[in-house]
Amino acid sequence: MERRTVFFVSDQTGVTAETMGHSLLTQFDGQAFRQVTLPFISTVDKAEEAVRRINATAEAEGVRPVIFSTLVQEDMREIIKRANGLFLDFFDAFLGPLELELKLKSSRAQGRAHGMSDIAAYTTRINATNFALANDDGAVTRDYERADLILVGVSRTGKTPTCLYLALQYGIFAANYPFADEELETGRLPAALTRHQRKLYGLTIAPERLQQIRNERRPNSNYSSPSQVDFEVRTAEAIFRRYDIPCINTTECSIEEIASRILDRTGVERRLRP
């Protein structure tokens, strides 16, 4: 399949352009894309160099690239618009209508979305991430009073990446407790968890998928054997039912979807917005 090159052009990190542009690209199943990010385009020289790269790509591939832009400064946008590509500017598309509706002129300031302008928000993000890392494996439970959520389940169901995503994106203090042999053999929660039962949220997964994941980590081991995996999943789900712990099946869910569904169902308040 012939690939179409897509450029994400930004005067800062490019995260916003990548996120919004990728959301649009996913709607085109029959097309392959080569994605290139051009961040920190904040001077005329950098903008003109970006244009040269885009034009060179158009000439080499025989088709003009797609350009997703979140450039704030008008002069930078005008330079990039001259490139031989389909120029799609998110700020240009939405700031104008917002200014009319709000009857306010936007500041056109760079770096507001992913910068350090809000020190309190940045500190919250760092503190939440440190909390997730310090409370990742159930070995330390004394900080659970500070937790907004405690994700529980067997190993490799997505607890760790979900906790980190909740911390980085939303400032949520999320801990993760993997069920060990004691919980699986007795079918009971430890005291450290029963004291915080209202904060618990379970993650489960199809046994076939869990076996595949574990086999990549520890091939041909009891840890990844079909019988062990099936036992752990069935037992964990029985614990969820016994203690009325809400849960989500992560088999076909992205980390973003897992986190969003948990927040929606629990009502835990987001301290931050992406």
TIVOLUM-851218 format. One record per residue (C-alpha): x, y, z; residue in three letters. Coordinates in steps of 0.5 Angstrom, whole numbers, padded with zeros to 4 digits, always signed. Example, Ala and Ser with C-alpha at 12.3 -4.5 7.8 and 13.67 -1.06 7.14 Angstrom:
2
+0025-0009+0016ALA/+0027-0002+0014SER/
END
This chain:
274
+0000+0000+0000MET/+0003+0007-0002GLU/+0004+0011+0004ARG/+0002+0018+0005ARG/+0007+0023+0009THR/+0003+0027+0015VAL/+0007+0033+0018PHE/+0005+0035+0025PHE/+0008+0042+0026VAL/+0008+0046+0032SER/+0011+0052+0036ASP/+0012+0047+0042GLN/+0012+0040+0043THR/+0007+0038+0038GLY/+0003+0033+0042VAL/-0003+0037+0041THR/-0002+0037+0033ALA/-0001+0029+0034GLU/-0007+0028+0038THR/-0012+0031+0034MET/-0009+0029+0027GLY/-0008+0022+0029HIS/-0016+0022+0031SER/-0017+0024+0024LEU/-0013+0019+0021LEU/-0016+0013+0024THR/-0022+0014+0020GLN/-0018+0012+0014PHE/-0017+0005+0014ASP/-0015+0004+0007GLY/-0009+0009+0008GLN/-0002+0008+0011ALA/+0001+0014+0013PHE/+0008+0016+0015ARG/+0008+0021+0021GLN/+0013+0026+0022VAL/+0013+0031+0028THR/+0016+0038+0027LEU/+0016+0041+0034PRO/+0019+0048+0036PHE/+0018+0052+0030ILE/+0018+0058+0033SER/+0023+0062+0028THR/+0023+0064+0021VAL/+0029+0060+0020ASP/+0026+0054+0023LYS/+0019+0055+0019ALA/+0023+0056+0012GLU/+0027+0049+0014GLU/+0020+0046+0015ALA/+0017+0048+0009VAL/+0024+0045+0005ARG/+0023+0039+0008ARG/+0015+0038+0006ILE/+0017+0041-0001ASN/+0022+0035-0001ALA/+0018+0030+0001THR/+0012+0032-0004ALA/+0017+0032-0010GLU/+0020+0025-0008ALA/+0013+0022-0007GLU/+0010+0025-0012GLY/+0004+0027-0008VAL/+0003+0033-0003ARG/+0003+0031+0004PRO/-0002+0033+0009VAL/+0000+0038+0014ILE/-0003+0039+0021PHE/-0001+0045+0025SER/-0002+0048+0032THR/+0002+0054+0030LEU/+0000+0060+0034VAL/+0003+0066+0031GLN/+0000+0068+0025GLU/+0007+0070+0021ASP/+0009+0062+0022MET/+0003+0060+0020ARG/+0003+0064+0013GLU/+0010+0061+0012ILE/+0008+0054+0013ILE/+0002+0055+0008LYS/+0006+0056+0003ARG/+0009+0049+0003ALA/+0007+0044-0002ASN/+0002+0041+0002GLY/-0005+0040+0005LEU/-0005+0045+0010PHE/-0010+0044+0016LEU/-0009+0049+0022ASP/-0013+0047+0028PHE/-0012+0054+0032PHE/-0014+0058+0025ASP/-0020+0053+0025ALA/-0023+0054+0032PHE/-0020+0060+0035LEU/-0024+0065+0030GLY/-0031+0062+0032PRO/-0029+0062+0039LEU/-0027+0069+0039GLU/-0033+0071+0036LEU/-0038+0067+0041GLU/-0034+0070+0047LEU/-0033+0077+0045LYS/-0026+0076+0047LEU/-0019+0076+0043LYS/-0015+0070+0044SER/-0008+0072+0047SER/-0005+0067+0042ARG/+0001+0066+0047ALA/+0005+0060+0045GLN/+0006+0054+0050GLY/+0000+0054+0054ARG/-0003+0047+0053ALA/+0004+0043+0055HIS/+0008+0049+0058GLY/+0010+0050+0065MET/+0005+0056+0065SER/+0001+0053+0071ASP/+0006+0051+0076ILE/+0001+0048+0081ALA/-0002+0043+0075ALA/+0005+0041+0073TYR/+0007+0040+0081THR/+0000+0036+0081THR/+0002+0031+0075ARG/+0009+0030+0078ILE/+0006+0028+0085ASN/+0001+0024+0082ALA/+0006+0020+0078THR/+0011+0019+0084ASN/+0005+0016+0088PHE/+0004+0011+0082ALA/+0011+0009+0082LEU/+0012+0008+0089ALA/+0005+0004+0090ASN/+0006+0000+0084ASP/+0006-0007+0086ASP/+0003-0008+0093GLY/+0009-0008+0097ALA/+0007-0002+0100VAL/+0000+0000+0102THR/+0001+0005+0108ARG/+0000+0011+0103ASP/-0007+0008+0101TYR/-0011+0013+0105GLU/-0008+0018+0099ARG/-0010+0014+0094ALA/-0016+0016+0089ASP/-0016+0009+0086LEU/-0013+0003+0087ILE/-0013-0002+0081LEU/-0013-0009+0083VAL/-0013-0016+0079GLY/-0008-0021+0077VAL/-0001-0020+0074SER/-0001-0017+0067ARG/-0008-0014+0066THR/-0006-0007+0065GLY/-0006-0004+0072LYS/+0001-0001+0072THR/+0000+0003+0065PRO/-0007+0005+0067THR/-0004+0008+0074CYS/+0001+0012+0070LEU/-0004+0015+0065TYR/-0009+0017+0070LEU/-0003+0020+0074ALA/+0000+0024+0068LEU/-0006+0026+0064GLN/-0011+0027+0070TYR/-0007+0028+0076GLY/-0010+0022+0079ILE/-0007+0019+0085PHE/-0008+0011+0083ALA/-0005+0005+0086ALA/-0004-0002+0084ASN/-0005-0008+0088TYR/-0003-0015+0084PRO/-0007-0021+0087PHE/-0001-0026+0090ALA/-0002-0033+0092ASP/-0005-0031+0098GLU/-0011-0028+0095GLU/-0012-0033+0090LEU/-0011-0039+0094GLU/-0016-0036+0100THR/-0021-0032+0095GLY/-0020-0026+0100ARG/-0018-0019+0100LEU/-0012-0017+0105PRO/-0014-0012+0111ALA/-0010-0007+0107ALA/-0015-0007+0101LEU/-0022-0008+0105THR/-0020-0002+0109ARG/-0021+0002+0103HIS/-0026-0002+0099GLN/-0029+0004+0096ARG/-0023+0006+0092LYS/-0022-0001+0089LEU/-0023-0002+0082TYR/-0022-0009+0078GLY/-0018-0011+0072LEU/-0019-0017+0068THR/-0018-0020+0061ILE/-0019-0026+0057ALA/-0015-0032+0059PRO/-0013-0033+0052GLU/-0010-0026+0051ARG/-0007-0026+0058LEU/-0003-0033+0056GLN/+0000-0029+0050GLN/+0002-0023+0054ILE/+0005-0027+0059ARG/+0008-0032+0055ASN/+0012-0026+0051GLU/+0015-0025+0058ARG/+0016-0032+0061ARG/+0015-0037+0055PRO/+0014-0044+0057ASN/+0013-0043+0065SER/+0008-0044+0070ASN/+0006-0037+0070TYR/+0004-0037+0063SER/+0001-0044+0062SER/-0006-0044+0060PRO/-0008-0048+0067SER/-0005-0043+0071GLN/-0008-0037+0067VAL/-0015-0039+0067ASP/-0015-0041+0075PHE/-0012-0034+0076GLU/-0017-0030+0072VAL/-0023-0034+0075ARG/-0021-0033+0082THR/-0020-0026+0081ALA/-0027-0025+0078GLU/-0030-0029+0084ALA/-0026-0024+0089ILE/-0029-0018+0085PHE/-0036-0021+0085ARG/-0035-0023+0093ARG/-0033-0016+0095TYR/-0038-0013+0090ASP/-0032-0009+0086ILE/-0033-0006+0080PRO/-0029-0008+0074CYS/-0027-0008+0067ILE/-0025-0013+0062ASN/-0019-0010+0058THR/-0018-0015+0053THR/-0020-0010+0047GLU/-0019-0004+0051CYS/-0013+0001+0050SER/-0010+0005+0056ILE/-0014+0011+0055GLU/-0021+0007+0054GLU/-0019+0004+0061ILE/-0018+0010+0064ALA/-0024+0014+0062SER/-0029+0008+0063ARG/-0026+0008+0070ILE/-0027+0015+0072LEU/-0034+0015+0068ASP/-0036+0010+0073ARG/-0033+0012+0079THR/-0034+0019+0079GLY/-0027+0020+0081VAL/-0026+0028+0080GLU/-0020+0030+0075ARG/-0015+0034+0078ARG/-0012+0036+0071LEU/-0015+0036+0064ARG/-0010+0034+0058PRO/
END
